[in-house]
Amino acid sequence: MFGYGARVTLAALPRRDGRAREHLEALGRQARPVTLAGERALPVPGPLGALLPGGGLRRGSVVAVEGALGSGVTSVVLQLAGAATAAGEWVAAVDLEGTLGGGRPARPG
């Protein structure tokens, strides 16, 4: 026969007395609305911001900027990074072509 060693009580049910109600009301006064990071926009000033949906970037998003050599891709990337860091955000850049580093101008071609 299977059974519990101790008697199981229903003490885990929420209390519905005045003290419990006061506690919940106090917690409700301390609560703040939550805005998820992905719902907040990071404004990008200037003409570049006018080209972006909503005038900026979604916080926590990944942005790929592509273009031919000499088309201004590096300038766009630096403007986006500047807007993010000016707002106190972090930026990470993955440069598969090696154009952001100092070694690119030294290589022929």
C-alpha positions in Angstrom: 0.0 0.0 0.0 1.3 3.4 -0.9 0.9 6.4 1.4 2.5 9.6 2.7 4.4 9.5 5.9 3.0 12.8 7.2 -0.5 14.2 6.7 -0.7 16.5 3.8 -2.4 19.8 4.7 -3.8 22.6 2.6 -1.6 25.3 4.1 -0.3 26.2 0.7 -3.6 27.7 -0.4 -3.6 31.5 -0.5 -4.9 33.3 2.6 -7.9 35.5 2.1 -7.8 37.5 5.4 -7.3 41.2 5.8 -3.6 40.9 6.5 -3.0 39.0 3.2 -5.1 41.6 1.3 -3.0 44.5 2.8 0.2 42.6 1.8 -1.0 42.2 -1.8 -2.1 45.9 -2.0 1.4 47.0 -0.8 3.0 44.8 -3.4 0.7 46.3 -6.1 1.8 49.8 -5.1 5.4 48.8 -5.6 4.9 47.2 -9.0 6.1 49.0 -12.1 5.0 48.4 -15.7 7.5 46.2 -17.6 8.8 47.0 -21.1 10.7 44.2 -22.7 14.1 45.1 -24.2 12.9 44.1 -27.7 10.0 46.5 -27.5 12.2 49.5 -26.9 13.5 51.4 -29.8 17.0 52.9 -30.0 16.6 56.2 -31.9 19.1 56.9 -34.7 19.4 60.6 -35.4 19.9 62.3 -38.7 19.0 61.1 -42.2 20.0 57.5 -41.5 17.3 57.3 -38.8 14.7 58.5 -41.3 15.4 55.5 -43.4 14.9 53.0 -40.6 11.5 51.6 -39.6 10.3 53.7 -36.6 13.4 55.9 -36.9 15.7 53.6 -35.1 16.7 50.1 -34.1 15.0 47.6 -31.9 17.0 47.1 -28.8 18.6 43.6 -28.7 18.3 43.1 -32.5 20.9 42.0 -34.9 21.6 44.2 -37.9 23.4 43.2 -41.1 24.8 45.9 -43.3 26.1 44.8 -46.7 27.4 46.5 -49.8 30.2 46.7 -52.3 33.6 47.9 -51.3 33.6 51.7 -51.3 29.8 52.0 -51.1 29.8 53.5 -47.6 28.9 50.4 -45.6 31.6 51.1 -43.0 30.2 54.7 -42.5 26.7 53.3 -42.0 28.0 50.8 -39.5 29.9 53.4 -37.5 26.9 55.7 -37.5 24.7 52.9 -36.1 27.3 52.0 -33.5 27.7 55.6 -32.6 24.0 56.1 -32.0 23.9 53.0 -29.8 26.9 53.9 -27.7 25.7 57.5 -27.3 22.6 56.1 -25.7 24.7 54.0 -23.3 24.2 50.7 -25.1 26.7 48.0 -26.0 27.7 47.2 -29.6 29.4 44.2 -31.1 30.6 44.1 -34.6 31.3 40.9 -36.6 33.4 41.8 -39.7 33.7 38.8 -41.9 35.4 40.8 -44.7 38.0 42.5 -42.4 37.1 46.0 -43.5 36.8 47.4 -40.0 40.3 46.4 -38.9 43.5 48.2 -39.8 44.8 45.3 -42.0 42.5 45.9 -44.9 44.2 49.0 -46.4 47.6 47.3 -46.3 46.5 44.3 -48.4 46.7 44.6 -52.1 43.4 44.7 -54.1 
